[in-house]
Amino acid sequence: MLSANQSPEQYTHNPAAYSYVELIEETNIPVEDVVTMVKQGSEKGFNLLYDKFYQAIFIAIKTIVVQTSVTEDLLQETFIKIWKNIHQYNPQKGSFYTWLIKIARHTAIDYVRSKEYNNQRKNLPEEVLFTNNCPAQLAEQKYADDGLRFAVKKLDPKYSEVIDLIYFYGYTYDQAAKYLNMPPGTIKTRARKAMLLLKKYIE
C-alpha cells in the first residue's frame, strides 16, 4: 500500500507484481470499487486503475501533442494528478472516465501552450510540423494569430473553453458536449455567441 505521503511517481507501475491472470480478472472490478481502493492508498488499486484507463488516456493526450515520447511523459504526469486529486472526484457531477479524460486533455493542452513545447517544436522534422491532420499543429497555426489569441483570452471562460475545443482542437459539437458534460444545444449556442464576441473584439 502507498502511504499517505507517497505518490505514484515514487514507484514504477509494474503489473508483474501481480499474476497476469489476477490482473486480467480484476480489471472487471467496478470502477467505483477501484476508485475506493485508490482513495485508501492501495498500490494494487492504482495498478488496476492504470490498466483500466491508460490506453484511453494515452490516446486522449496523443491526439493533442502527437509525439509519442512526450505523450508518455504526460501520461505519467496525468496519473500523478489523478492520484493526488482523486478525493476531489464527485460521481454526482459526471462519470469517473469523463473526469480523468478531462485531466488528461487539460494536461496536454497546458503542455502545447508551454514554452517547452514551442522550444521542442523548433527541432521537429518538417514532416511532423506540417502534418495536415495533426490537431496540435492546427491549433498552433491558429493560435499564431496574436489578435485572435488575445481575443479568446478576453472571453468569459464558458465561451473560451468551447472555442478552444471546437476551433483550435477540432472537436465536433457532440464531442465537446460530452467532454464538458453539457447538452450539444448549449455548446452550439455558446459557440455562436463566442464567435459574435470574437468578431467584435477583433474588429
Sequence and secondary structure as in RCSB ss.txt:
>XXXX:A:sequence
MLSANQSPEQYTHNPAAYSYVELIEETNIPVEDVVTMVKQGSEKGFNLLYDKFYQAIFIAIKTIVVQTSVTEDLL
QETFIKIWKNIHQYNPQKGSFYTWLIKIARHTAIDYVRSKEYNNQRKNLPEEVLFTNNCPAQLAEQKYADDGLRF
AVKKLDPKYSEVIDLIYFYGYTYDQAAKYLNMPPGTIKTRARKAMLLLKKYIE
>XXXX:A:secstr
   TT  GGGS   GGGS HHHHHHHTTS HHHHHHHHHTT HHHHHHHHHHHHHHHHHHHHHHH  HHHHHHHH
HHHHHHHHHHGGG  GGGS HHHHHHHHHHHHHHHHHTSHHHHHHHTTS HHHHT TT HHHHHHHHHT HHHHH
HHHHS HHHHHHHIIIIIS   HHHHHHHHT  HHHHHHHHHHHHHHHHHHH 
